[in-house]
Amino acid sequence: MGGTQQNLRQEARRRVNEALLIRQRDREAREKRIRDHAVRLLTVVAGRDAAVAQAEQAAAAAVRAMVAEGATIADIAELCAGVLDVREVGRLAKLVPVGE
């Protein structure tokens, strides 16, 4: 009877270890998928941030060009028909061009 009990225990351990191994593999696969999603998310956000910075530089250049033509910040805000207010136009006018 002792040998049978030992065999049953060994079989039980084997099954538990197999179940734990499957669980560990599933957890590792899930963590890899989450990591991959995080990398994709950060890549997209970095791309967005770069696009925003580029658009802000272009907008600032346009504001500076209008100011060079003699337009005031208030004039520019008025021409923007509510899309940009005086505060935002002023911020863009003060934005330092990249590389300066």
PDB file as gemmi writes it, atoms N, CA and C in Angstrom:
CRYST1    1.000    1.000    1.000  90.00  90.00  90.00 P 1                      
ATOM      1  N   MET A   1       0.828  -1.206   0.000  1.00  0.00           N  
ATOM      2  CA  MET A   1       0.000   0.000   0.000  1.00  0.00           C  
ATOM      3  C   MET A   1       0.865   1.260   0.000  1.00  0.00           C  
ATOM      4  N   GLY A   2       2.031   1.166   0.702  1.00  0.00           N  
ATOM      5  CA  GLY A   2       2.911   2.322   0.757  1.00  0.00           C  
ATOM      6  C   GLY A   2       3.422   2.713  -0.606  1.00  0.00           C  
ATOM      7  N   GLY A   3       3.749   1.708  -1.452  1.00  0.00           N  
ATOM      8  CA  GLY A   3       4.232   1.983  -2.798  1.00  0.00           C  
ATOM      9  C   GLY A   3       3.164   2.626  -3.653  1.00  0.00           C  
ATOM     10  N   THR A   4       1.916   2.185  -3.514  1.00  0.00           N  
ATOM     11  CA  THR A   4       0.817   2.745  -4.284  1.00  0.00           C  
ATOM     12  C   THR A   4       0.569   4.194  -3.879  1.00  0.00           C  
ATOM     13  N   GLN A   5       0.605   4.431  -2.594  1.00  0.00           N  
ATOM     14  CA  GLN A   5       0.409   5.806  -2.087  1.00  0.00           C  
ATOM     15  C   GLN A   5       1.502   6.725  -2.636  1.00  0.00           C  
ATOM     16  N   GLN A   6       2.715   6.225  -2.670  1.00  0.00           N  
ATOM     17  CA  GLN A   6       3.842   7.006  -3.176  1.00  0.00           C  
ATOM     18  C   GLN A   6       3.662   7.277  -4.681  1.00  0.00           C  
ATOM     19  N   ASN A   7       3.198   6.270  -5.408  1.00  0.00           N  
ATOM     20  CA  ASN A   7       2.945   6.445  -6.845  1.00  0.00           C  
ATOM     21  C   ASN A   7       1.857   7.484  -7.085  1.00  0.00           C  
ATOM     22  N   LEU A   8       0.805   7.420  -6.283  1.00  0.00           N  
ATOM     23  CA  LEU A   8      -0.292   8.395  -6.411  1.00  0.00           C  
ATOM     24  C   LEU A   8       0.201   9.809  -6.122  1.00  0.00           C  
ATOM     25  N   ARG A   9       1.029   9.927  -5.113  1.00  0.00           N  
ATOM     26  CA  ARG A   9       1.575  11.235  -4.746  1.00  0.00           C  
ATOM     27  C   ARG A   9       2.477  11.774  -5.864  1.00  0.00           C  
ATOM     28  N   GLN A  10       3.300  10.911  -6.428  1.00  0.00           N  
ATOM     29  CA  GLN A  10       4.167  11.325  -7.525  1.00  0.00           C  
ATOM     30  C   GLN A  10       3.344  11.772  -8.729  1.00  0.00           C  
ATOM     31  N   GLU A  11       2.295  11.037  -9.030  1.00  0.00           N  
ATOM     32  CA  GLU A  11       1.411  11.400 -10.141  1.00  0.00           C  
ATOM     33  C   GLU A  11       0.723  12.734  -9.863  1.00  0.00           C  
ATOM     34  N   ALA A  12       0.297  12.929  -8.623  1.00  0.00           N  
ATOM     35  CA  ALA A  12      -0.346  14.192  -8.244  1.00  0.00           C  
ATOM     36  C   ALA A  12       0.637  15.356  -8.396  1.00  0.00           C  
ATOM     37  N   ARG A  13       1.867  15.159  -7.945  1.00  0.00           N  
ATOM     38  CA  ARG A  13       2.898  16.201  -8.089  1.00  0.00           C  
ATOM     39  C   ARG A  13       3.145  16.522  -9.567  1.00  0.00           C  
ATOM     40  N   ARG A  14       3.220  15.490 -10.379  1.00  0.00           N  
ATOM     41  CA  ARG A  14       3.445  15.673 -11.807  1.00  0.00           C  
ATOM     42  C   ARG A  14       2.322  16.504 -12.419  1.00  0.00           C  
ATOM     43  N   ARG A  15       1.083  16.174 -12.069  1.00  0.00           N  
ATOM     44  CA  ARG A  15      -0.067  16.919 -12.609  1.00  0.00           C  
ATOM     45  C   ARG A  15      -0.069  18.369 -12.140  1.00  0.00           C  
ATOM     46  N   VAL A  16       0.229  18.574 -10.877  1.00  0.00           N  
ATOM     47  CA  VAL A  16       0.281  19.938 -10.340  1.00  0.00           C  
ATOM     48  C   VAL A  16       1.378  20.734 -11.035  1.00  0.00           C  
ATOM     49  N   ASN A  17       2.539  20.124 -11.192  1.00  0.00           N  
ATOM     50  CA  ASN A  17       3.648  20.811 -11.863  1.00  0.00           C  
ATOM     51  C   ASN A  17       3.304  21.145 -13.310  1.00  0.00           C  
ATOM     52  N   GLU A  18       2.626  20.237 -14.001  1.00  0.00           N  
ATOM     53  CA  GLU A  18       2.192  20.517 -15.371  1.00  0.00           C  
ATOM     54  C   GLU A  18       1.213  21.686 -15.400  1.00  0.00           C  
ATOM     55  N   ALA A  19       0.256  21.680 -14.466  1.00  0.00           N  
ATOM     56  CA  ALA A  19      -0.728  22.767 -14.402  1.00  0.00           C  
ATOM     57  C   ALA A  19      -0.037  24.097 -14.112  1.00  0.00           C  
ATOM     58  N   LEU A  20       0.932  24.077 -13.190  1.00  0.00           N  
ATOM     59  CA  LEU A  20       1.662  25.306 -12.862  1.00  0.00           C  
ATOM     60  C   LEU A  20       2.489  25.789 -14.045  1.00  0.00           C  
ATOM     61  N   LEU A  21       3.062  24.867 -14.782  1.00  0.00           N  
ATOM     62  CA  LEU A  21       3.845  25.228 -15.957  1.00  0.00           C  
ATOM     63  C   LEU A  21       2.951  25.879 -17.015  1.00  0.00           C  
ATOM     64  N   ILE A  22       1.781  25.312 -17.237  1.00  0.00           N  
ATOM     65  CA  ILE A  22       0.819  25.888 -18.195  1.00  0.00           C  
ATOM     66  C   ILE A  22       0.420  27.288 -17.742  1.00  0.00           C  
ATOM     67  N   ARG A  23       0.139  27.424 -16.450  1.00  0.00           N  
ATOM     68  CA  ARG A  23      -0.239  28.737 -15.904  1.00  0.00           C  
ATOM     69  C   ARG A  23       0.884  29.751 -16.087  1.00  0.00           C  
ATOM     70  N   GLN A  24       2.114  29.314 -15.827  1.00  0.00           N  
ATOM     71  CA  GLN A  24       3.260  30.214 -15.979  1.00  0.00           C  
ATOM     72  C   GLN A  24       3.432  30.620 -17.437  1.00  0.00           C  
ATOM     73  N   ARG A  25       3.292  29.693 -18.353  1.00  0.00           N  
ATOM     74  CA  ARG A  25       3.419  30.019 -19.783  1.00  0.00           C  
ATOM     75  C   ARG A  25       2.323  30.990 -20.215  1.00  0.00           C  
ATOM     76  N   ASP A  26       1.106  30.766 -19.745  1.00  0.00           N  
ATOM     77  CA  ASP A  26      -0.001  31.677 -20.066  1.00  0.00           C  
ATOM     78  C   ASP A  26       0.281  33.078 -19.525  1.00  0.00           C  
ATOM     79  N   ARG A  27       0.774  33.136 -18.294  1.00  0.00           N  
ATOM     80  CA  ARG A  27       1.082  34.432 -17.669  1.00  0.00           C  
ATOM     81  C   ARG A  27       2.202  35.137 -18.439  1.00  0.00           C  
ATOM     82  N   GLU A  28       3.237  34.398 -18.817  1.00  0.00           N  
ATOM     83  CA  GLU A  28       4.343  34.995 -19.581  1.00  0.00           C  
ATOM     84  C   GLU A  28       3.872  35.478 -20.953  1.00  0.00           C  
ATOM     85  N   ALA A  29       2.999  34.705 -21.596  1.00  0.00           N  
ATOM     86  CA  ALA A  29       2.463  35.115 -22.900  1.00  0.00           C  
ATOM     87  C   ALA A  29       1.637  36.389 -22.750  1.00  0.00           C  
ATOM     88  N   ARG A  30       0.830  36.459 -21.698  1.00  0.00           N  
ATOM     89  CA  ARG A  30       0.007  37.653 -21.437  1.00  0.00           C  
ATOM     90  C   ARG A  30       0.904  38.867 -21.181  1.00  0.00           C  
ATOM     91  N   GLU A  31       1.944  38.678 -20.357  1.00  0.00           N  
ATOM     92  CA  GLU A  31       2.854  39.781 -20.066  1.00  0.00           C  
ATOM     93  C   GLU A  31       3.563  40.263 -21.325  1.00  0.00           C  
ATOM     94  N   LYS A  32       3.929  39.333 -22.211  1.00  0.00           N  
ATOM     95  CA  LYS A  32       4.558  39.721 -23.475  1.00  0.00           C  
ATOM     96  C   LYS A  32       3.586  40.518 -24.333  1.00  0.00           C  
ATOM     97  N   ARG A  33       2.315  40.086 -24.390  1.00  0.00           N  
ATOM     98  CA  ARG A  33       1.320  40.839 -25.166  1.00  0.00           C  
ATOM     99  C   ARG A  33       1.139  42.238 -24.594  1.00  0.00           C  
ATOM    100  N   ILE A  34       1.080  42.335 -23.277  1.00  0.00           N  
ATOM    101  CA  ILE A  34       0.932  43.650 -22.633  1.00  0.00           C  
ATOM    102  C   ILE A  34       2.144  44.520 -22.931  1.00  0.00           C  
ATOM    103  N   ARG A  35       3.340  43.947 -22.840  1.00  0.00           N  
ATOM    104  CA  ARG A  35       4.567  44.693 -23.167  1.00  0.00           C  
ATOM    105  C   ARG A  35       4.534  45.187 -24.599  1.00  0.00           C  
ATOM    106  N   ASP A  36       4.116  44.324 -25.516  1.00  0.00           N  
ATOM    107  CA  ASP A  36       4.039  44.714 -26.926  1.00  0.00           C  
ATOM    108  C   ASP A  36       3.040  45.853 -27.127  1.00  0.00           C  
ATOM    109  N   HIS A  37       1.904  45.788 -26.438  1.00  0.00           N  
ATOM    110  CA  HIS A  37       0.912  46.869 -26.521  1.00  0.00           C  
ATOM    111  C   HIS A  37       1.487  48.164 -25.950  1.00  0.00           C  
ATOM    112  N   ALA A  38       2.239  48.064 -24.857  1.00  0.00           N  
ATOM    113  CA  ALA A  38       2.833  49.253 -24.239  1.00  0.00           C  
ATOM    114  C   ALA A  38       3.846  49.894 -25.184  1.00  0.00           C  
ATOM    115  N   VAL A  39       4.643  49.073 -25.851  1.00  0.00           N  
ATOM    116  CA  VAL A  39       5.622  49.607 -26.813  1.00  0.00           C  
ATOM    117  C   VAL A  39       4.892  50.310 -27.953  1.00  0.00           C  
ATOM    118  N   ARG A  40       3.824  49.679 -28.453  1.00  0.00           N  
ATOM    119  CA  ARG A  40       3.050  50.293 -29.538  1.00  0.00           C  
ATOM    120  C   ARG A  40       2.432  51.616 -29.064  1.00  0.00           C  
ATOM    121  N   LEU A  41       1.891  51.627 -27.847  1.00  0.00           N  
ATOM    122  CA  LEU A  41       1.292  52.843 -27.287  1.00  0.00           C  
ATOM    123  C   LEU A  41       2.320  53.969 -27.193  1.00  0.00           C  
ATOM    124  N   LEU A  42       3.479  53.668 -26.616  1.00  0.00           N  
ATOM    125  CA  LEU A  42       4.497  54.705 -26.456  1.00  0.00           C  
ATOM    126  C   LEU A  42       5.035  55.183 -27.794  1.00  0.00           C  
ATOM    127  N   THR A  43       5.098  54.290 -28.773  1.00  0.00           N  
ATOM    128  CA  THR A  43       5.537  54.680 -30.108  1.00  0.00           C  
ATOM    129  C   THR A  43       4.541  55.647 -30.734  1.00  0.00           C  
ATOM    130  N   VAL A  44       3.260  55.342 -30.605  1.00  0.00           N  
ATOM    131  CA  VAL A  44       2.217  56.209 -31.163  1.00  0.00           C  
ATOM    132  C   VAL A  44       2.211  57.567 -30.460  1.00  0.00           C  
ATOM    133  N   VAL A  45       2.338  57.554 -29.134  1.00  0.00           N  
ATOM    134  CA  VAL A  45       2.341  58.812 -28.380  1.00  0.00           C  
ATOM    135  C   VAL A  45       3.558  59.658 -28.751  1.00  0.00           C  
ATOM    136  N   ALA A  46       4.710  59.016 -28.917  1.00  0.00           N  
ATOM    137  CA  ALA A  46       5.905  59.768 -29.327  1.00  0.00           C  
ATOM    138  C   ALA A  46       5.711  60.370 -30.716  1.00  0.00           C  
ATOM    139  N   GLY A  47       5.086  59.626 -31.602  1.00  0.00           N  
ATOM    140  CA  GLY A  47       4.784  60.151 -32.935  1.00  0.00           C  
ATOM    141  C   GLY A  47       3.825  61.318 -32.877  1.00  0.00           C  
ATOM    142  N   ARG A  48       2.815  61.185 -32.019  1.00  0.00           N  
ATOM    143  CA  ARG A  48       1.871  62.284 -31.847  1.00  0.00           C  
ATOM    144  C   ARG A  48       2.577  63.520 -31.313  1.00  0.00           C  
ATOM    145  N   ASP A  49       3.415  63.328 -30.298  1.00  0.00           N  
ATOM    146  CA  ASP A  49       4.127  64.469 -29.712  1.00  0.00           C  
ATOM    147  C   ASP A  49       5.025  65.154 -30.736  1.00  0.00           C  
ATOM    148  N   ALA A  50       5.676  64.365 -31.574  1.00  0.00           N  
ATOM    149  CA  ALA A  50       6.530  64.941 -32.615  1.00  0.00           C  
ATOM    150  C   ALA A  50       5.682  65.713 -33.624  1.00  0.00           C  
ATOM    151  N   ALA A  51       4.521  65.171 -33.994  1.00  0.00           N  
ATOM    152  CA  ALA A  51       3.635  65.857 -34.950  1.00  0.00           C  
ATOM    153  C   ALA A  51       3.114  67.164 -34.357  1.00  0.00           C  
ATOM    154  N   VAL A  52       2.766  67.140 -33.075  1.00  0.00           N  
ATOM    155  CA  VAL A  52       2.284  68.363 -32.410  1.00  0.00           C  
ATOM    156  C   VAL A  52       3.394  69.410 -32.376  1.00  0.00           C  
ATOM    157  N   ALA A  53       4.601  68.979 -32.033  1.00  0.00           N  
ATOM    158  CA  ALA A  53       5.725  69.925 -31.979  1.00  0.00           C  
ATOM    159  C   ALA A  53       5.989  70.530 -33.355  1.00  0.00           C  
ATOM    160  N   GLN A  54       5.911  69.700 -34.383  1.00  0.00           N  
ATOM    161  CA  GLN A  54       6.132  70.191 -35.751  1.00  0.00           C  
ATOM    162  C   GLN A  54       5.027  71.165 -36.155  1.00  0.00           C  
ATOM    163  N   ALA A  55       3.784  70.845 -35.820  1.00  0.00           N  
ATOM    164  CA  ALA A  55       2.668  71.737 -36.155  1.00  0.00           C  
ATOM    165  C   ALA A  55       2.778  73.052 -35.390  1.00  0.00           C  
ATOM    166  N   GLU A  56       3.197  72.987 -34.132  1.00  0.00           N  
ATOM    167  CA  GLU A  56       3.366  74.220 -33.349  1.00  0.00           C  
ATOM    168  C   GLU A  56       4.462  75.098 -33.944  1.00  0.00           C  
ATOM    169  N   GLN A  57       5.536  74.478 -34.398  1.00  0.00           N  
ATOM    170  CA  GLN A  57       6.616  75.256 -35.014  1.00  0.00           C  
ATOM    171  C   GLN A  57       6.117  75.927 -36.293  1.00  0.00           C  
ATOM    172  N   ALA A  58       5.330  75.216 -37.086  1.00  0.00           N  
ATOM    173  CA  ALA A  58       4.786  75.788 -38.325  1.00  0.00           C  
ATOM    174  C   ALA A  58       3.821  76.929 -38.008  1.00  0.00           C  
ATOM    175  N   ALA A  59       2.984  76.726 -36.992  1.00  0.00           N  
ATOM    176  CA  ALA A  59       2.036  77.779 -36.593  1.00  0.00           C  
ATOM    177  C   ALA A  59       2.788  79.001 -36.078  1.00  0.00           C  
ATOM    178  N   ALA A  60       3.825  78.761 -35.285  1.00  0.00           N  
ATOM    179  CA  ALA A  60       4.620  79.866 -34.745  1.00  0.00           C  
ATOM    180  C   ALA A  60       5.301  80.638 -35.871  1.00  0.00           C  
ATOM    181  N   ALA A  61       5.792  79.933 -36.875  1.00  0.00           N  
ATOM    182  CA  ALA A  61       6.434  80.603 -38.015  1.00  0.00           C  
ATOM    183  C   ALA A  61       5.424  81.476 -38.754  1.00  0.00           C  
ATOM    184  N   ALA A  62       4.198  80.976 -38.892  1.00  0.00           N  
ATOM    185  CA  ALA A  62       3.153  81.766 -39.558  1.00  0.00           C  
ATOM    186  C   ALA A  62       2.821  83.005 -38.742  1.00  0.00           C  
ATOM    187  N   VAL A  63       2.731  82.858 -37.424  1.00  0.00           N  
ATOM    188  CA  VAL A  63       2.446  84.011 -36.560  1.00  0.00           C  
ATOM    189  C   VAL A  63       3.581  85.031 -36.677  1.00  0.00           C  
ATOM    190  N   ARG A  64       4.818  84.549 -36.606  1.00  0.00           N  
ATOM    191  CA  ARG A  64       5.959  85.477 -36.713  1.00  0.00           C  
ATOM    192  C   ARG A  64       5.964  86.194 -38.064  1.00  0.00           C  
ATOM    193  N   ALA A  65       5.600  85.492 -39.126  1.00  0.00           N  
ATOM    194  CA  ALA A  65       5.545  86.111 -40.452  1.00  0.00           C  
ATOM    195  C   ALA A  65       4.476  87.206 -40.490  1.00  0.00           C  
ATOM    196  N   MET A  66       3.325  86.952 -39.877  1.00  0.00           N  
ATOM    197  CA  MET A  66       2.261  87.972 -39.856  1.00  0.00           C  
ATOM    198  C   MET A  66       2.683  89.174 -39.027  1.00  0.00           C  
ATOM    199  N   VAL A  67       3.346  88.905 -37.903  1.00  0.00           N  
ATOM    200  CA  VAL A  67       3.836  90.009 -37.065  1.00  0.00           C  
ATOM    201  C   VAL A  67       4.869  90.817 -37.851  1.00  0.00           C  
ATOM    202  N   ALA A  68       5.723  90.150 -38.602  1.00  0.00           N  
ATOM    203  CA  ALA A  68       6.733  90.846 -39.412  1.00  0.00           C  
ATOM    204  C   ALA A  68       6.072  91.728 -40.471  1.00  0.00           C  
ATOM    205  N   GLU A  69       4.871  91.341 -40.888  1.00  0.00           N  
ATOM    206  CA  GLU A  69       4.117  92.143 -41.864  1.00  0.00           C  
ATOM    207  C   GLU A  69       3.378  93.298 -41.188  1.00  0.00           C  
ATOM    208  N   GLY A  70       3.461  93.367 -39.854  1.00  0.00           N  
ATOM    209  CA  GLY A  70       2.842  94.476 -39.136  1.00  0.00           C  
ATOM    210  C   GLY A  70       1.551  94.137 -38.422  1.00  0.00           C  
ATOM    211  N   ALA A  71       1.108  92.876 -38.486  1.00  0.00           N  
ATOM    212  CA  ALA A  71      -0.126  92.488 -37.784  1.00  0.00           C  
ATOM    213  C   ALA A  71       0.155  92.404 -36.287  1.00  0.00           C  
ATOM    214  N   THR A  72      -0.824  92.775 -35.496  1.00  0.00           N  
ATOM    215  CA  THR A  72      -0.694  92.637 -34.044  1.00  0.00           C  
ATOM    216  C   THR A  72      -1.211  91.256 -33.642  1.00  0.00           C  
ATOM    217  N   ILE A  73      -0.896  90.887 -32.408  1.00  0.00           N  
ATOM    218  CA  ILE A  73      -1.383  89.607 -31.879  1.00  0.00           C  
ATOM    219  C   ILE A  73      -2.917  89.598 -31.896  1.00  0.00           C  
ATOM    220  N   ALA A  74      -3.503  90.718 -31.534  1.00  0.00           N  
ATOM    221  CA  ALA A  74      -4.977  90.820 -31.543  1.00  0.00           C  
ATOM    222  C   ALA A  74      -5.517  90.672 -32.963  1.00  0.00           C  
ATOM    223  N   ASP A  75      -4.849  91.296 -33.935  1.00  0.00           N  
ATOM    224  CA  ASP A  75      -5.268  91.163 -35.340  1.00  0.00           C  
ATOM    225  C   ASP A  75      -5.250  89.690 -35.768  1.00  0.00           C  
ATOM    226  N   ILE A  76      -4.175  89.012 -35.408  1.00  0.00           N  
ATOM    227  CA  ILE A  76      -4.026  87.606 -35.807  1.00  0.00           C  
ATOM    228  C   ILE A  76      -5.118  86.763 -35.162  1.00  0.00           C  
ATOM    229  N   ALA A  77      -5.379  86.993 -33.874  1.00  0.00           N  
ATOM    230  CA  ALA A  77      -6.429  86.238 -33.181  1.00  0.00           C  
ATOM    231  C   ALA A  77      -7.780  86.481 -33.836  1.00  0.00           C  
ATOM    232  N   GLU A  78      -8.030  87.708 -34.212  1.00  0.00           N  
ATOM    233  CA  GLU A  78      -9.305  88.036 -34.878  1.00  0.00           C  
ATOM    234  C   GLU A  78      -9.405  87.306 -36.222  1.00  0.00           C  
ATOM    235  N   LEU A  79      -8.303  87.289 -36.961  1.00  0.00           N  
ATOM    236  CA  LEU A  79      -8.294  86.598 -38.253  1.00  0.00           C  
ATOM    237  C   LEU A  79      -8.500  85.083 -38.092  1.00  0.00           C  
ATOM    238  N   CYS A  80      -8.153  84.567 -36.943  1.00  0.00           N  
ATOM    239  CA  CYS A  80      -8.300  83.124 -36.693  1.00  0.00           C  
ATOM    240  C   CYS A  80      -9.738  82.749 -36.331  1.00  0.00           C  
ATOM    241  N   ALA A  81     -10.615  83.703 -36.300  1.00  0.00           N  
ATOM    242  CA  ALA A  81     -12.061  83.488 -36.144  1.00  0.00           C  
ATOM    243  C   ALA A  81     -12.425  82.568 -34.979  1.00  0.00           C  
ATOM    244  N   GLY A  82     -11.791  82.793 -33.835  1.00  0.00           N  
ATOM    245  CA  GLY A  82     -12.158  82.028 -32.651  1.00  0.00           C  
ATOM    246  C   GLY A  82     -11.433  80.701 -32.489  1.00  0.00           C  
ATOM    247  N   VAL A  83     -10.672  80.287 -33.485  1.00  0.00           N  
ATOM    248  CA  VAL A  83      -9.921  79.034 -33.365  1.00  0.00           C  
ATOM    249  C   VAL A  83      -8.750  79.218 -32.402  1.00  0.00           C  
ATOM    250  N   LEU A  84      -8.103  80.377 -32.507  1.00  0.00           N  
ATOM    251  CA  LEU A  84      -7.013  80.729 -31.593  1.00  0.00           C  
ATOM    252  C   LEU A  84      -7.354  82.053 -30.933  1.00  0.00           C  
ATOM    253  N   ASP A  85      -7.181  82.110 -29.613  1.00  0.00           N  
ATOM    254  CA  ASP A  85      -7.422  83.374 -28.923  1.00  0.00           C  
ATOM    255  C   ASP A  85      -6.104  84.141 -28.800  1.00  0.00           C  
ATOM    256  N   VAL A  86      -6.185  85.361 -28.247  1.00  0.00           N  
ATOM    257  CA  VAL A  86      -5.015  86.234 -28.125  1.00  0.00           C  
ATOM    258  C   VAL A  86      -3.915  85.547 -27.320  1.00  0.00           C  
ATOM    259  N   ARG A  87      -4.301  84.878 -26.278  1.00  0.00           N  
ATOM    260  CA  ARG A  87      -3.316  84.210 -25.413  1.00  0.00           C  
ATOM    261  C   ARG A  87      -2.538  83.141 -26.196  1.00  0.00           C  
ATOM    262  N   GLU A  88      -3.246  82.322 -26.963  1.00  0.00           N  
ATOM    263  CA  GLU A  88      -2.601  81.256 -27.734  1.00  0.00           C  
ATOM    264  C   GLU A  88      -1.723  81.834 -28.849  1.00  0.00           C  
ATOM    265  N   VAL A  89      -2.198  82.872 -29.514  1.00  0.00           N  
ATOM    266  CA  VAL A  89      -1.397  83.500 -30.561  1.00  0.00           C  
ATOM    267  C   VAL A  89      -0.129  84.102 -29.948  1.00  0.00           C  
ATOM    268  N   GLY A  90      -0.282  84.717 -28.790  1.00  0.00           N  
ATOM    269  CA  GLY A  90       0.877  85.275 -28.093  1.00  0.00           C  
ATOM    270  C   GLY A  90       1.878  84.197 -27.710  1.00  0.00           C  
ATOM    271  N   ARG A  91       1.376  83.063 -27.260  1.00  0.00           N  
ATOM    272  CA  ARG A  91       2.260  81.940 -26.905  1.00  0.00           C  
ATOM    273  C   ARG A  91       3.032  81.465 -28.136  1.00  0.00           C  
ATOM    274  N   LEU A  92       2.318  81.348 -29.246  1.00  0.00           N  
ATOM    275  CA  LEU A  92       2.970  80.910 -30.483  1.00  0.00           C  
ATOM    276  C   LEU A  92       4.010  81.925 -30.952  1.00  0.00           C  
ATOM    277  N   ALA A  93       3.691  83.202 -30.787  1.00  0.00           N  
ATOM    278  CA  ALA A  93       4.633  84.249 -31.206  1.00  0.00           C  
ATOM    279  C   ALA A  93       5.936  84.176 -30.414  1.00  0.00           C  
ATOM    280  N   LYS A  94       5.854  83.725 -29.169  1.00  0.00           N  
ATOM    281  CA  LYS A  94       7.042  83.641 -28.303  1.00  0.00           C  
ATOM    282  C   LYS A  94       7.764  82.305 -28.421  1.00  0.00           C  
ATOM    283  N   LEU A  95       7.178  81.357 -29.122  1.00  0.00           N  
ATOM    284  CA  LEU A  95       7.788  80.023 -29.262  1.00  0.00           C  
ATOM    285  C   LEU A  95       9.110  80.151 -30.007  1.00  0.00           C  
ATOM    286  N   VAL A  96      10.152  79.655 -29.405  1.00  0.00           N  
ATOM    287  CA  VAL A  96      11.484  79.747 -30.004  1.00  0.00           C  
ATOM    288  C   VAL A  96      11.594  78.685 -31.097  1.00  0.00           C  
ATOM    289  N   PRO A  97      11.998  79.098 -32.295  1.00  0.00           N  
ATOM    290  CA  PRO A  97      12.149  78.114 -33.372  1.00  0.00           C  
ATOM    291  C   PRO A  97      13.178  77.040 -33.012  1.00  0.00           C  
ATOM    292  N   VAL A  98      12.938  75.843 -33.457  1.00  0.00           N  
ATOM    293  CA  VAL A  98      13.866  74.744 -33.203  1.00  0.00           C  
ATOM    294  C   VAL A  98      15.195  75.074 -33.875  1.00  0.00           C  
ATOM    295  N   GLY A  99      16.275  74.858 -33.131  1.00  0.00           N  
ATOM    296  CA  GLY A  99      17.602  75.129 -33.685  1.00  0.00           C  
ATOM    297  C   GLY A  99      18.125  76.512 -33.344  1.00  0.00           C  
ATOM    298  N   GLU A 100      17.357  77.269 -32.625  1.00  0.00           N  
ATOM    299  CA  GLU A 100      17.839  78.615 -32.235  1.00  0.00           C  
ATOM    300  C   GLU A 100      18.077  78.690 -30.761  1.00  0.00           C  
TER     301      GLU A 100                                                      
END                                                                             
